[in-house]
């Protein structure tokens, strides 16, 4: 009799355990498995998993999908390739190679360069900025460096001709005046009629500031520095009109100010970048893209100043990205097991290729390990 009772109790325990395991805590159609030990990947291990995903979303011509729109039933919409994201992925693969010294990865990078040097680009994000950094490395041959330079030189940019016509004095920017306009109600500044029309164009203009600073470094033309300043002025004007809004791309404008400072030595841009960074840090930014942009800003400031506050903030924001956006069982971001990063949507997660590549570049830096 005791054996029978003991056996029944054992079965009951197993049934209850299975029920708890399968039910978990449900949110929006995804089951969270309870009582599982959270995986403890290093940043580099997570970067490697992201790289594996990136390899899965490119074609035989090394063109990458713009992203993958997926759903809670684990189906994903058919994606289209976009040559514009390829350079960001190329640069991020290069960051991974620098840390791992993986010779096979270097060969893949060189194959990408060979493919891309014959492609015509219309950048909507950093392009020359990333290619220029790569070209400084002796791991690339003279021919490969020339191919990287040609990829930059032949690119076509949004509203470039208007930016070139501006021809402004690069040193007239006033941090104090602009800061005052941001703080005071009703005070705006209109530079020209070439302002961004929406938040997407604001991102493009902001990225172009750094882009044309890099073209100035590389191609040695003063027109590129003037274009960088014109894009900066117009993006800043857009922000001043919306200064009470949280613009996701604002960190990229701030990075642009830092880049102008580094080539001109004009501390007005450094002071303004410091002011904007503090302002951004005080805003609530917890979406994936927002955290990526903020992390890249902190990365830029830390490399420039070596101040611990930027490093600590950077580690904190990378930790949030890993926790809430990485799709792997045991993380808050687990959805369908893509082992990459999504936009935190519960029912319809979107896996953005450029975001994933930028996150991977941050994860490869051993100094940023949490």
N, C-alpha and C positions, 0 to 999 in steps of 0.2 A: 504493500500500500504506500509506504514511504517512497519507494522507488517510482511509483506511478505519479505521485504528487510532485516529486522532485523533477520528473521528466516534464510534466505539464508546466511547471514554473519556468523551466529552462526554455521551453517553446515560447511561452508568453514574453519572456525577456527578449528573445530574438525578434519576435513580431513587433514589439514596441520599438526596439532599436531600429529595425528596418523602416518603420513608419516615420520616426524622427529623421532618419537619414534622407528619406525620399521627399518628405514634405518641406522641411526647411522653412525659410522665410521667403515668401514669394513677392516679387515686385515686378509689375508690368509684364508678367509672362515668363520671367527667368527665375529659376529656382536657385537659391543660394544654399549650397550644401553646408550643413552645420558640422561643427566639431572636427573639421579637417585642419591639419597643420598647414599654415601658410608657407608656400615655397619661399626659399630665401636665395633668389638669384642675385649675383653681383650685378652691378651696372653693365659690365662688359658682357656677361652671359645674356642679359636681356637685350643688349645691342645685337648680339649674334643671332638671337631669335628673330629680331626685327629684320635683320639682313636676310635671313632665310625667307621671310614673308615678302620682302622687296624682290627677291629673285623669282618669286612665284607670280609676280604681277607685271612681268615684262615680256616682250615678244622677241623673236629671233634677231630683230634689228636693234635690240637694246633700247626700245621705246617702252616707257612705263605707263601703266594706267594712271589716270589722274587720281583715282581712288576707287574704293569699293563701297557701294551702298548695300547693306545687308539688313536682314529682318530676323525677328525672334524665332521664326521657324527654320532658321539656319540657311535660308536661300539668300542669294546675292544677285542683284541686277547685273546685267551685262555691262561691262565697263569699257570706256574708250581710252585709247592712249593719248598722251599729250606730251609733245616733245619738250615743252617748256619746263616740266618738272624733272627732266633727265639730268640737268646740270646740278640741281640740288642733291639728287641721289648720288651722282658722281662724286661730288665734294664730300658727302657724308661717308661714302665708301672709303675715300681717301683718309678721312679722320680715323676710321676703323683700322685701316692699314697702318697708319702711323703708330698706333698703340700695339697692334698685334704683330707687325712685321710679317704678315702672311703673304708669301710670295705668289701664291695662287690668286689672292685678292688683287695684288698689284697688277698681275697680268690682265685680270678682268677690267681694271681701271684703264689700263692702256688700250685695251680693245674698245672701250667706250669712247675714249678720246679719238681714236682713229675713225670710229663711226660718226661721231658728232661733228668733227671738223668739216664734214661735207654738208652739214645741215644748216639751213637758214633759221635763225631764232628771232622771235619777237618777245623779248623778256617781259614778264609781268611781276617779276620779283628779282632778288639778287641774282646776278649772272656773272658779270665781269668781276664783281667783288670776290666771288668764290673761285673763279678761274685764276685770278691774279694770285691769290694765296697759294694755290697749287703750283703755279709757275715758278715760285721762289724755291722750290724743293729740288735738290740735286738728283733726286731719284728719277727725274724725268730727263730725257735726252734733249738736245737742242732742237731737234725736229719736233718733238712732242710739245715743248714749250712754245714753239712757233704756232703749232696747231691750236693750243690753248689761246694764244693771243689772237689768232685769226677768228676763233669762235666769238671772242669779245668784239673785235673790230667790225665784223660784218653784221652785227645785230641791229635790228630796227626797233626804235622806241616810240612809245605813245607820246604824242605832242612834243616831239623832240625839236622840231623846227621853231616852235614858239619859244621854247626854253633858250635856244641859241640866240634868238633875236633880242632877248632881254638885256644881256651884257651889263649886268649890275656890278657894282663894286663889292667884292666879297667881304670887305672889312667894315661895312656900315651897320651890321646887325647889333642891336642893343639888347642885352639880356634883361637889364633892369626895366626898360620900357615895355618889353614883351611880357615879363612877369607881372608887371603892374596891370597890363591889359587883361591878363588871365584872372587876376584876383578881383579887379573892380567890375561891378555889375554894369552891363550895357556897353562896355568898351570893346570894340572889335577893330580889326585891321584888314583892309582889302588891298592887296598888292597889285593885282591885275585881273583880267577877265578869264584867266586860265585855271581857275580853281577846280579842284576835284568836284565831280558832280554827285558822288555818293561815297559810302565807306569803302567800297572796293577800290575806287580810284584813289582814295586817300592812302590805302595800302600801297598801291603802285607808285604814287608820287613819293611817299616816304621811303620806299625801298630804292627808288631811283636816286635819292640823295647820295646814299652810300655807293650806288652803282657808278655814278658819274665822278665821284671822288676817285674811285678805283681806275676808271678810264683815264683820269688826269694823271694818276701815278704811272700808269702803264704806257699810255699813248702820248703823254707829254704835250697836251694841248690845253691852253688856257680856256678855250671855249667849254671844255668839259667841266672845269671848276665853276665857271659861270652858270652852266646848265644845272649843276648840283645846287647852287645857291638859289636859282630860280625855282626849282622843284621844292626846295626847302621853304621858301617864302610862301608859295601857293598852298602847300600842305599845311603850313602853320596858320595861314589865313583861314583855311577850312576848320582847323581845330579851334581857333579863337571864336568862330561863329557857333561852335558847339561845345564850348568849354565846360559846360555842366553835364555833358554826356561822357560815358565811358567808351572811348574809341579803342577797339581791340588792337588796332595797328599802331597806336601811339608809341609803343616801345621802339618801333622801327624808325620813326621820325627822330626819336631821341638818339638812337645809334647813329643816324645820319649826322646829327649835330656833333657827336663825338668824332666822327670821321672827318668832318670839315675842320674841327679843332686840330686834329693830328697832322693835317697837311698845311694849315695856315698858321698855327700857333696862336690863333685868336682865342683868348680865354673867355670871351663873351659866349662862345658856343659851349665851352666846357661848363661854365656857370649855369647856363640854361639847361643843359643836359642833366646836371646834378639836381636842379630844381624840379624838372619833369620827372626824374626817377623817383624822388621822394613823393611826389604827388601821385604817381602811378602805384607805388607801394602801399599808399594809404587807401587806395580804392579796392573794392572787392573784385578780385579777378580769380575765378576758380574753374573756368571752362578750359578745355584742352588747348585751344589755339591761344587764348589769353596767357596761359601759363608758359607755353612755349615761347611766345614773344617776350614775355617778361624775363624768362630764364636767359634768353639770348642777350638781352640788355644787360643783365647782371654779369653775364659772362664777359661782355665787352668792357664793362666798368672794372671788373676784377682784374682782367688782363692788363688794363691800363694803369690801375692804381695799387693793386695788390692789397686793398683794404678788406679786412676780415668780414665786415658787415655784408659786403656783396657776395662773398663766398658762402656765408651762412644762409643768406636769403636764397641763393641759388640752389643749395642743397635741399632746402626746405621745399622749394617749388618743384624740383625734380622728383622728390619723394611723393608729392601729391599727384604728379602725372603718373608715376608708376603705380600708385595705389588705386587711383580712380579711372584710369584710361587704358591700362594694359589688359588685354583680353587673354587671361590665363586663369585656370581654375585655382581658387584660393585668394584671388585679388578682388577688390570691389568692382573692378572693371570687367570681370569675367562675363562674357556674353555667349559667343559661339566657338570660342577656342581658336581664333585667328593667330594668336601669339604676336599681335602687333597692337597699335594704339588707335583708339577711336574717339569720337566726339562726346562720349559719355551718355549718348541717348540710350534709353533702356530698351525700347521696342525696335528701333530702327538705327542701329549703330552705323556710323559712317567712318570708314578707314581712309583717311586722307594721306596720300603718298608723300607729299611734301612735308607735312607735319611729322610723319613717322621718321623720315630721313633726318629732319632737324633734331628730333628727340634722340635719335641714334647717335648723332654727332656729339651731343652733350654727354651721353652715357659712356662714350669711349674715353672720356677724360678721367683718368684715375684720381685726380684731385677732387672730383665732385662726388665721390663715393660717399653715401650717407653713413 
